């Protein structure tokens, strides 16, 4: 009986992690965040993230910026500019994921460089 309960618990635990990437975000949430990056960020930074009202978010433009400064900008926005704080909407993990995608030059986010 105990073996059966233990087996069921292990099975439930393994099923709960299905679809969750190593960074802890589900594949579905990653798709949502990619859409947010392209649509919401793209509305100011350009749909290809080459710049617009806001600066370019392409890897070459971010090369001289520290990861921490980018995280801070996304978390708290830039007072006096159109850059809003995303901390009220996104978790720290989601902000980390977005900044890491930008720094990695994730090709799925940029149609052309």
Secondary structure, DSSP 8 states (H G I E B T S, - for coil): -HHHHHHHHHHHHHHHTTTB-TTS-BHHHHHHHHHHIIIIIHHHH-TTSS-SSS---SHHHHTTS-HHHHHHHHHH--TTSS----TTTS-HHHHHHHHHHHHHT-TTT-S--
